[in-house]
Amino acid sequence: MNRRELFRSTVLGSLGATLSTVAVPAAGREFPFGYDASKELERPDWKPVFLDEHQNATLIALSDLLIPATGTPGAKEALVNRFLDLLMSAEQAETQRAFIAALAYIDGECMRRYNSAFVYVAREQQLEFLTLLAYPHSLETWGEELASFSGHDHFMKLKSWIAGAYYSSPAGLKELGWDGTFPHGVFTGCEHGPDEHGGETSK
């Protein structure tokens, strides 16, 4: 099973929780009625509103390694970094801190191991590093007790955020089999005029 198939098989169980988080912006930021986030995310002059430029570049590199383009678009092409930037701008402070801490851990450990930030490390070393985080069964590798090793948790959080964002994007939904239509059509609301109910209030 390749990496993408593994993501596809494991993300379905948690996708509902991820989408419920996406659907309800938290107190950090409010969006006006009719706001179409997809149009903003596709803008050629797009700039991150929550992440700084280096954090954004790290997220792009990380997401591209976790869900690379194959026969279908990968996380980079699906603009997962932009989606997560928008999502985190509306998240609770605790979630924002956890997201930034996970990205910072990736960079910090890369600096310690390879003397370079994650985005500047060769792709082969990036993959090696992520594999060590994903499967931290070697005490000699990390030099600490696995019970207190935080790297795996940081990696799994980022993996979950990235997978959830990708599989709620048009490219990811298409890969899951969605054809772009809604089971019950598009909800248009009540089409009756104000006097068509005889002035009575339905109970």
N, C-alpha and C positions, 0 to 999 in steps of 0.2 A: 504494500500500500504506500503510495507516494504521499508527500506532505499535504498536498491539496485535498486528496481523498480522506486523509486523516482529519483535517479540519472540518471537511464537509460532514463527516460521520459524527463528530463530537460536538459540533456547534449547535445542532438542532435542539438538543436538550436544554440549552441555556439561552437560545435566541429569543424566546418569548420575554424573558426577564430583561435582556438587553434592549429589546425594542420598546418595552414599557418605560425604560429609563430614557430612551431617546425621545419618546413621544411627549414627555411632560417636562418642559424646561424648568429647572429649579430657580431658586431666588436670585442666582447670580446674574441672570440676564433675561429680559423679556423681549419677545418678538411681536411686531404688529400683526393685526389681522390680515390674512391673505399673503403673508410673507412666504416666499418660495426660496427655501435655502439652497435647493439644487442649482438655481440660476446664479446665485452668489458664488457657490463653490466652483462653478465652471468658468468664472471670469478670468481672462488672461492676465489681469492685473491683481489677482487675488493675493492678499497678504494675511498671515495668521493674526488672529485677534487675542489668542490666549498664550500660545507658545512663542518663544523667541525664534530667530532664524536658525540657530544651531539645533535647538530642540526639534524644530520642524524637520530639518534635514536628517536628524537621527531617526525620527519616526518614519520618514519615507524609506530610509535604508533598511530599517528593521522590518517594516511591513512588507517590503519587496522581497526580503529573504524568507519570510514566513509564508507568504502567499504570492509566489512569483507568477508571471504570465506564462501560460502554456498554450493550449489551443484556444483558451479564452482569456480575457483581461485579468491581470493580477491586481493586488491591492494598490499598487502605485497608479495604475491606469484608472482604477475605480475611485481615486482621490480619497482614499481612506484617511490620509493624514489631515486633509481639509475638513472632512466630516468630524473627526475626533477633536480637532481644534475648536470647531463650532460647538460640539457637544460639551466639551470641558469648560468652555466659556460660560455655560449655563448650569454647570454642576455645582453641588455643594462644595464648600471649602475643603472638607475632609477628602472627598474624592479627587479634587484638584491636586491636593498635596500628595496623595498616593500615586497619582499619575506622574507628576513631576519627579517624585522620589524614585520611581521605577526607571525613568529615563536617565536620571542622574546616576543611579547605580550602574547601569549599563556602561556609561561613559567612564565612571570612576574605576571600575574593575578592568576595563580595556586599557586605561592609562597605566594601571598597576601591572597588568600582564604583558601588554604590547607597547607600552610607552607612547600611546597615541589614542585619540578619541575614536569612538566606534566608527564614525563616518569616514575616517582616514585610514582605517585598517584594511588590509587586503581582503577581498571577498572570502577567500579560503579560510583566513583567520577569523573573520566574522562568523562564518558557519561553524567553525570549531568552537568558538566561544559560546555561541547559542546552544550548541549540543551539550557542552559542559554544564550550562545552566539548566537545560531541560532534563538532563540525566545526571544529577550531582551525586553519584554513588561512589566517587573516589575521594576518600578523605585526604589522600596525599595531594590531590589536585588543588583542593581549596584550603587545606591546612587548618580546618576547624571542624567541630562536631556538626554533623548534619542537622541535629535537632535545633541548633542556633543559626543555621545557614539561611540567610534571607534572600539570596540570589534567585533560588527557584521560585519563591513567592512573587518576587518582582517580575520575573520572566512570565509566569503564568498569568499574572494580571494583565500585562501588556498583550500577551497572546489572546486572551479573552476579549479585550477591548478591540483589538485589530480584527479578529475573526467576526465578532458581532457586527462591527461596522461594515466589513466587506460583504457579509451575507445579508445585510439589510440594504445594500446598494443595488441599483438596477442590474449590474453585472453579476453580483452574487445571487440575487433572487432568480435571475434567469438560469444560473447554474443549478439552483435548487429545483428548477422545473416550473417556475412561475411564468406565465405567458403574457403578463401585463394587464390581464383583465381581473375584475373583482367579481366574486361569486354572485352577488346580488345587484350588480350594476353600480353606478355612481349615485350616491345619495344626494338628492336635490332639495330635500326639505318639503314642507307643506306647500302645495300649489294652490290652495283655496284662497279666495279673496276674503277680506275681513267680514263680509256680510253673508257668506255662503253657508254659515252654520246656524242661521236663524237667530243669531244673537245669544244662543245658549252656550254655556261652558261645558265642554265634555267632562265627564267624571270617570 
